[in-house]
């Protein structure tokens, strides 16, 4: 079974920064896309940022200019650099892997932006 291991979540003040990491056990040759989704209480899970095998990125309008997705193919990891965080960014963040063998999700990591 493919595993996704997330880290980097926590509590941060408004305007602060966090860096989320997600490492996968999947074969690099099978990865089509990796990304980050978030889900706040009572809300639908929604895309935050994604990066394709070819390096194309996609961001939610609400995070453009503040959050940056990147990857390290050697480590089979994807990162989300989160800057200028706002209280409305508070949510559980899930790492997602789209591979030729299926779709996989991490367990989620809590990000809380509060004074």
PEDA-V429284 format. One record per backbone hydrogen bond with DSSP energy under -1.0 kcal/mol. NH is the residue of the N-H (numbers start at 1). CO is the residue of the C=O. Records with the same first field share a line. If there is no record, write none. Layout:
NH: CO ; CO
//
This chain:
5: 23
7: 21
12: 112
15: 85
16: 13
18: 82
20: 80
21: 7
22: 78
23: 5
24: 76
25: 3
30: 27
32: 98
33: 98
34: 51
35: 96
36: 49
37: 94
38: 46
39: 92
43: 40
46: 38
48: 36
49: 36
50: 58
51: 34
52: 56
53: 32
55: 52
58: 50
60: 48
63: 60
66: 63
67: 63
68: 81
70: 79
72: 77
77: 72
78: 22
79: 70
80: 20
81: 68
82: 18
83: 66
85: 16
89: 86
90: 87
91: 111
92: 39
93: 109
94: 37
96: 35
97: 104
98: 33
99: 102
100: 30
102: 99
104: 97
106: 95
109: 93
111: 91
112: 10
114: 12
//
